[in-house]
Amino acid sequence: MTVKEFLNNLPNRVEPEALAGKESLFHFEISGEDGGDYTVKIADNQIEVMDGLVGDAKCTVKAKSKNFLKVINGETKAMMAVMMGKVKISNLSEMMEFAKYLGF
């Protein structure tokens, strides 16, 4: 699975009712092979994934694609990747609130 495939599949992984009253905007800046810049918007009981960095993010996630893929594939625990500096998160509390919806 590529980073883009993972992110584009997010709207299918979450029931709309689970997002009731939730709102946030995330930027994913993924470098390396299969990387790219993506925006994930949570609003109106849905998740929208967009190519590029759109709007003012409440949280930005930066990682090399190989490290990001290890986290989403369960090979590396997300907290360990953050503590080791493999994944950088600008607003940890925002990420922790939404991690279950984003697949972390």
C-alpha positions in Angstrom: 0.0 0.0 0.0 1.3 3.5 -0.8 0.9 6.6 1.3 -1.6 8.0 -1.2 -3.7 4.8 -1.2 -3.7 4.8 2.6 -4.9 8.4 2.8 -7.4 8.1 0.0 -9.0 5.1 1.8 -9.5 7.0 5.1 -13.1 8.1 4.2 -14.1 4.5 3.8 -12.6 3.4 7.1 -14.7 5.6 9.4 -18.4 5.6 10.0 -19.8 9.2 9.6 -21.6 9.0 13.0 -18.2 8.7 14.7 -17.2 12.1 13.3 -20.3 13.9 14.6 -19.1 17.3 16.0 -15.5 16.7 15.1 -13.5 19.1 13.0 -9.9 19.4 12.1 -7.4 19.9 9.3 -4.2 17.9 8.9 -1.3 18.3 6.5 0.8 15.3 5.6 4.2 16.2 4.1 5.7 12.8 3.1 9.1 12.8 1.4 10.8 10.0 -0.5 9.5 7.4 -2.9 5.7 7.4 -3.1 5.7 10.6 -1.0 3.7 13.7 -1.5 1.8 16.5 0.2 -1.8 15.8 1.3 -4.5 17.5 3.3 -7.0 15.6 5.4 -10.1 17.6 6.4 -12.5 16.3 9.0 -15.8 18.2 9.0 -19.5 17.7 8.5 -19.3 14.0 9.6 -16.9 13.1 6.8 -13.2 12.9 5.9 -12.0 14.6 2.8 -8.5 13.9 1.4 -6.9 16.4 -1.0 -3.7 16.4 -2.9 -1.4 19.3 -1.8 -1.4 21.5 1.3 -4.8 23.3 1.5 -5.8 25.7 4.3 -4.3 26.2 7.7 -3.6 22.9 9.3 -4.2 22.3 13.0 -1.6 19.6 12.8 1.2 18.8 10.3 2.8 15.3 10.0 6.2 15.1 8.4 8.0 11.8 7.6 9.9 9.9 5.0 7.5 7.6 3.1 9.3 4.4 4.3 8.9 5.5 8.0 5.3 6.5 7.5 4.5 3.2 5.8 6.1 1.3 8.7 3.7 3.0 11.1 0.5 2.5 9.0 1.5 -1.1 8.3 2.0 -1.8 12.1 5.7 -2.5 11.8 6.6 0.4 14.0 4.4 1.9 16.8 3.4 5.5 16.1 4.6 6.8 19.5 8.0 5.1 19.0 8.4 6.6 15.6 7.6 10.1 17.0 10.0 9.6 19.9 12.8 8.5 17.6 12.2 11.5 15.3 11.1 9.3 12.4 7.7 11.0 12.3 7.3 14.6 13.3 3.9 15.9 14.5 3.4 19.6 15.0 0.4 19.3 17.4 0.6 16.0 19.4 -2.7 16.6 21.3 -4.6 17.2 18.0 -3.1 14.0 16.5 -4.0 12.0 19.7 -7.6 13.2 19.5 -8.0 12.1 15.9 -5.5 9.2 15.7 -8.3 6.6 15.8 -10.0 8.2 12.8 -6.8 8.5 10.9 -5.7 4.9 11.4 -2.9 5.4 13.9 
